[in-house]
Amino acid sequence: MKTLDNEYQKLTEEILECKKCRLWKNRKNPVPGEGSLNAKIMFIGEAPGRMEDLEGRPFVGAAGKLLTELLNSIGLRRDEVYITNLVKCRPPQNRDPLPDEIDACSPYLDRQIRLIMPKLIVTLGRHSTKHILSKCGVKVTSITKVRGKIFLIKVDDVLIKVIPTYHPAAALYNPRMRTFLEEDFKRVIRREVNSLMSTKRVSIEDFF
């Protein structure tokens, strides 16, 4: 009998053994993701960095510390949400993931979404935003143009809200970008999180 835990474990083992693109050759540890399998909120970054590659966990470096602070600022703990990346292995020198690497790895993310079925997805950065919003026909040319806005995707007949924002790593050394990121969490994401705690599953009527 299939269970959520069993299916998730199977998927995780596939990620840990994956050699579908060149990134496995230099990785120390794949980074599947972590958090509650019953999470209502999923955060999706772009790819692991050096610390993530060493520990096999997402967002454990400086950007992860900032993400934890942002979560705490809206009343969330890491163990209440699910955190993962579009690409599960670190690109060399933290470069952007290449299109063929995204194509090879993104099906793992799509399966994670189907298993967890969050009510809200927060995309962190351009690459994860581009991938997720492609599911509702939105072409992302700039993260600035879509950040802090609410979109709607359909996954197996279930509607999921999506809020794109900047990646915490990009905000570490850019005070202006950090201000925008904090604003998105406190103004838009906090409102949606509070709504999730008190309302039914999202329906199309919620948007009109």
C-alpha positions, -999 to +999 in steps of 0.1 A: +000+000+000+014+034-010+017+060+017+030+096+016+060+087+037+069+057+014+065+076-018+085+105-004+113+081+007+113+065-027+117+099-044+144+110-020+164+079-028+161+086-065+175+121-059+204+108-038+214+083-065+207+106-095+232+110-124+209+125-150+230+156-156+267+166-151+262+181-117+265+147-099+302+146-108+313+174-085+287+172-058+294+160-022+257+156-013+225+160-033+200+182-014+164+168-018+147+192+006+133+191+041+103+200+063+068+189+069+052+166+044+019+181+055+031+216+050+007+241+036+035+263+024+065+254+002+095+275-004+115+268-036+150+282-042+172+277-072+201+253-063+223+243-033+253+264-024+286+253-007+272+247+028+241+230+014+264+207-006+284+199+025+254+191+047+229+178+022+203+202+036+187+233+019+193+268+030+218+262+058+243+289+049+241+327+052+211+328+028+194+301+049+199+321+081+182+351+064+153+328+052+149+315+088+147+351+100+121+359+074+100+329+083+102+339+120+092+374+111+058+361+099+053+336+127+066+304+109+092+278+119+112+258+094+096+226+105+062+239+097+070+245+060+087+225+032+119+239+018+136+227-014+153+239-046+146+236-083+180+219-089+191+194-062+229+194-067+253+224-065+264+239-097+302+246-098+312+279-082+275+285-075+269+294-111+233+295-124+219+261-133+219+255-170+187+248-190+195+211-195+203+207-158+169+223-150+152+200-175+168+169-160+161+178-123+128+197-123+107+166-126+118+158-090+105+191-078+072+185-097+068+152-079+075+168-046+048+193-052+023+166-061+032+146-030+030+175-005+003+195-023+009+228-005-017+255-007+009+282-012+043+281-030+068+309-025+094+309-052+128+324-043+147+337-073+144+339-110+149+302-120+124+287-096+099+315-104+103+309-142+097+271-138+067+274-116+049+302-134+054+284-167+027+261-154+001+289-157+015+303-189+033+333-174+066+341-191+091+356-166+115+381-181+124+397-148+118+387-112+113+424-104+082+424-126+065+395-108+078+397-072+052+402-045+023+393-068-001+364-065-005+338-093-025+306-095-013+273-109-033+241-113-017+208-102-038+176-107-070+197-105-059+214-073-054+252-073-022+264-056-013+301-050+022+312-060+041+342-047+075+350-063+101+370-045+139+375-045+163+348-034+177+355+001+213+352-013+207+381-036+196+402-007+226+396+015+247+423+001+221+446-015+201+466+012+175+477-014+168+441-025+167+430+011+141+457+019+119+444-010+123+408+002+113+417+038+084+437+024+071+408+004+073+385+034+056+410+058+030+425+034+020+397+010+032+364+023+022+370+059-014+379+047-016+346+027-002+326+056-027+340+080-054+333+056-043+297+052-046+291+089-082+300+089-098+292+055-107+262+033-087+249+004-082+275-023-109+278-049-111+299-081-137+321-064-110+333-040-094+353-068-124+372-080 
